[in-house]
C-alpha cells in the first residue's frame, strides 16, 4: 500500500492556503501562470469574477489543487510561485510561508554570492577617517516606536490583527474590515478611487460593505505600490474622514500586535 506524501496539497487544503497567500491577490493572474494554470482557464476565471482579485485567486488555487496543470500541488511549489518576480513577486511572504512549512526556497538573484575579487592592497585609513567613522557609529539610532506605521497594508491584516496591550495578559482581536466597512466608499474615495469605480465595486460585490472595502483596498494597493500604501497612509485617510477613534484603535493594535 502506497504511503501518502504529507507534503502534497489537496482540495481540502484550499481555505488554509488561500488565507496564507491573500496578500498577493492583486497578482492572482501572474500567480496562476507561475503555477502553470493555462491562459484559457485564467480567462474563464476573470470573466466569472470581474473586478474581484480575491475571488479570482481562490478559483486559481482551486483549479491548481485539482492537479490538472503544472507542478504537483505542494507548499514548495506555492512558495516559489509567490516569490517568483513574474508571479506573486512577494519574496518576504514566500520566505515566511517557507519557514512555517519547512520548505527551502531557491535563492533569488540578489542572494546569489558575488564572484570572488582579487585582493587589492589598501592603505590604512587616516586618523581623521577613523575619528569620523567612530562618530558615525556613536550616533543614536532613530526611534523605532513608529516603525509599524511604515509597514505595507496587507489584506490579511485587514481580516484580523491580534494584539496584547502592555500590562495585560489577554490577546485581543481587531477585525479591521468589519470595524470600518460601513464607511468603505468614503474611505475608498479618500484613497483615490472615484465615485464611478466605487459604484462598479458595489455592483460587483452585491453591496456587501466588507467585500466592497476589501476590493477597494486591493485596488489601492495594486495601483500605488509598496511605498505609497503603508499603514501611515491608511491611518491618515481614516483620520481625514473623521474615523479618528477607529484609527487610534488600529494604530494601537499594530503597535502591540502578536505575530
Secondary structure by P-SEA (a helix, b strand, c coil): ccccccccccccaaaaaaaaacccccaaaaaaaaacccaaaaaaaaaaccccaaaaaaaaaaaaaaccccccccaaaaaaaaacccccccaaaaaaaaaaacccccccccccccccccbbbbccccaaaaaaaaaaaaccccccccccccbbbbcccccccccccccccbbbbbccccccccaaaaaaaaacccaaaaaaaaaaacccaaaaaaaaaaaaaaccccccccaaaaaaaaaaacaaaaaaaaaaaaaaccc
